[in-house]
């Protein structure tokens, strides 16, 4: 608990700053979900955004999965064909 009005004001400002940052991050996640990742770096960037999200960023995760499915070259790198080749 805050002991002084100054401490209460400081806590209120910190909470407001945190809420603004959360809104900005949410907007960035929405934008990231709309961008198609076609390179390993793009896939990695989306994966990092999902990992950093408090909520799990379901829309970005779904977009990431679709991007991975749409990138046969990247899939081949990650999961090479098994067999006698």
N, C-alpha and C positions, 0 to 999 in steps of 0.2 A: 504494500500500500504506500501511496505517496504521503509524505509527511508535511510537505509544504505545497502551496499553490504553484510554485515554480517547478517542482518535481512533477506535479500533475500536468502542467502545461507541456513539459518535456516529453512525458509519456504519451500524451495525446498527439503531439507532433510526430513522434516516432511511429505511432499506430497509423496515422494518416499517410505518412511516407510509405509505410509497408503496404498499405492498401493500394496506393497509386502504383507502386512497383508491381503488385500482383495483377492489376488491370492491364498494365503495359505488357507484362509477360504473357498474359492470356491473349492479348491482341497479336503478339508476335507468333504464338503457337497457332492461332487461326490462320495467319498468313502463311506460315511454314507448311501447314497441312495442304494448302492450295498449290504449292510449288512442287512440281514433279522433280524428284531426285533421279538423275540419270548417271551419276558417277558414284564411285565408292565414297568420295568425300561428302557428297550430298546425303547418301544413306547414313554415313557416320554422323553427320550434323543432326539429322532428324533423330537418330537413336540417342544422341546426347541430350537433345531437347526433351525426349520422353523420359529419360532417366532423371533429369533435373526437375521434372515437374512433380509437384506435391500430389496432384490428382492422377498421375499416370498418363495424362494427355491422350485420351482415347482416340480422338480424331487424328492426331499426328501419328499415333501408333498404327492406325488403320491405313493412313496414307503411306507410311513407311513400308508396311507389308505389301501394299499394292505396287509401290515403286520397285520393291525387290522382285516381285513376281514378273514385272514388266521388263526387267533387265536381265536377259538370258546370259549375257557375257559375265555379268557380276555373279549371277547364280553359279555359273560354271566355275568361277574362281573360288567361290566359297564351298561348293559341294561338287568336286570333280566326279565325273562318271566313274563308277566302279567297274572293274572287269579287267580283261586282258590287254587293254590298250596301253 
